[in-house]
Amino acid sequence: MMRNQKYRCCFCGETVISNEMDVTGLIVVSNWDKGVDRQQEQQLFCHMNCLKERLEESVPLYIADLID
């Protein structure tokens, strides 16, 4: 684990510091329904609260239970 790394939250734009236990990494995969050779992925970072605020409330976010 990298310590004291700084990331920008993809939702609010504020700095997220890796030693705060609030860094959440999202992996976005394009062309999910295509072959692996057509897929692309990108990792984005955010605050857990920013992610929870933006998800439709019916979407389960199991990982949030692990850090609350």
N, C-alpha and C positions, 0 to 999 in steps of 0.2 A: 504494500500500500504506500502510495506517495503521500508524504506529509506536507502540510502547509502549501499545497498547490492552490492556485486561485482559478476559479472558473466563473463564467457569466451564466446567470440563469436565463434560459431561452424564453422564459415567459415575462419576467419583470426587468431583466437586464442588470440586476444588482449582482455584486460579487458573491460567490459562494466559496467558502474556504473549506478545504478537504478535512481539516481536523475538527470541524463542528458537528460531524455526524449528520449533517443535513444535505449532503451532496447526493443527488439522485441522478443516475445516468439513464438516459432513454436511448434505446437502439432502434432506429427507424430503418425498416427494410422496404425498399421499393421493389416493384414487380414480384411481390410475395407469391403470387399465383403462377409465376413462370419458373422456368428451370433455374438452377443455381447459377449458371453462367450468365443469366440476364439480370440477376439480383444485384442491387447495390445497397450498402448500408452506411449509416452515419450515426455517430454517438453524439447526443446532446446532453447538456447538464441543466439541472434546475433544483430549486428548493422543493422539498416534499410538499410543503404547504401550497406552493404555487401550482403544483401538479394536481393536488386534491381539489383546489378551488376551481380548476378548469374542467375537470372530468364531469361528465353527466353523472348524477348521483346514483343511477342504477348500475354503473360500471364498477365491478368489484376491484378493489386495489389491495390485494392481500399483503403486499410488502409494507404498506403503511402500518399494519398491525405489528410488524416486527420491530419497528423503531419507536412506536408511541409509548 
